[in-house]
Amino acid sequence: MKLNPKTDHIIIYTTSWCGPCKMAKQFLKDQGCSFEEIDIEENSISRQEMSSKTKGTSVPQIVINGVPVGGFTDLLQILD
């Protein structure tokens, strides 16, 4: 899979204290991608609610074009 910065719609669920979240956001920026960030704590989203949208309970959770990818490591694996 290749990221297309011009057409991909990316949502990343994060928390402010999460190291992998920061790495995922920086990686996406380095790839030229824009994304919608949703801080689950600031938005009072439970992990159960996030899981219903992303299939994962840990942060970050990344969704590309409506397809749940998983976390930062999962993102790196699918881009190989």
C-alpha positions as CSV (number, residue, x, y, z in Angstrom):
1,M,0.0,0.0,0.0
2,K,1.2,3.5,-0.8
3,L,-0.1,6.7,0.9
4,N,-1.6,9.2,-1.5
5,P,-1.3,12.6,0.3
6,K,-3.7,14.2,-2.3
7,T,-6.6,11.8,-1.9
8,D,-6.3,9.8,1.2
9,H,-8.6,10.7,4.1
10,I,-6.8,9.8,7.3
11,I,-8.1,9.9,10.8
12,I,-5.9,9.2,13.8
13,Y,-7.2,8.7,17.3
14,T,-4.7,9.8,19.9
15,T,-4.0,11.0,23.4
16,S,-1.7,13.9,24.3
17,W,0.7,11.8,26.3
18,C,1.1,8.9,23.8
19,G,4.6,8.6,22.3
20,P,3.6,6.3,19.4
21,C,0.8,8.8,18.6
22,K,3.4,11.6,18.2
23,M,5.6,9.3,16.0
24,A,2.6,8.4,13.8
25,K,1.6,12.0,13.4
26,Q,5.2,13.0,12.5
27,F,5.5,10.1,10.1
28,L,2.3,11.1,8.3
29,K,3.5,14.7,8.1
30,D,6.8,13.6,6.7
31,Q,4.9,11.7,4.0
32,G,3.1,14.9,3.1
33,C,-0.2,13.6,4.4
34,S,-2.8,15.7,6.2
35,F,-5.0,14.0,8.7
36,E,-7.8,14.6,11.2
37,E,-6.7,14.1,14.7
38,I,-9.2,13.0,17.4
39,D,-7.9,13.1,20.9
40,I,-10.0,10.6,22.7
41,E,-9.5,12.2,26.1
42,E,-10.3,15.8,25.0
43,N,-13.4,14.5,23.2
44,S,-14.5,12.1,26.0
45,I,-14.4,9.1,23.7
46,S,-14.2,5.8,25.6
47,R,-11.8,3.1,24.3
48,Q,-14.9,0.9,23.7
49,E,-16.4,3.6,21.5
50,M,-13.1,4.1,19.7
51,S,-12.9,0.4,19.2
52,S,-16.3,0.3,17.6
53,K,-15.0,2.6,14.9
54,T,-11.4,1.4,14.6
55,K,-11.3,-2.3,15.8
56,G,-8.6,-1.3,18.3
57,T,-8.5,-0.2,21.9
58,S,-4.9,1.2,22.1
59,V,-3.8,4.6,20.8
60,P,-2.9,5.6,18.2
61,Q,-5.6,4.1,16.0
62,I,-5.4,5.0,12.3
63,V,-8.2,4.9,9.8
64,I,-7.4,5.5,6.1
65,N,-10.3,6.0,3.7
66,G,-12.7,4.4,6.2
67,V,-10.5,1.3,6.6
68,P,-9.1,0.7,10.1
69,V,-5.3,0.2,9.8
70,G,-4.4,-0.2,13.5
71,G,-1.6,1.5,15.3
72,F,1.7,3.1,14.2
73,T,3.5,-0.3,13.8
74,D,0.6,-1.6,11.8
75,L,0.8,1.5,9.5
76,L,4.5,0.9,8.9
77,Q,3.9,-2.8,8.1
78,I,1.2,-2.2,5.5
79,L,3.4,0.5,3.8
80,D,6.3,-2.0,3.1
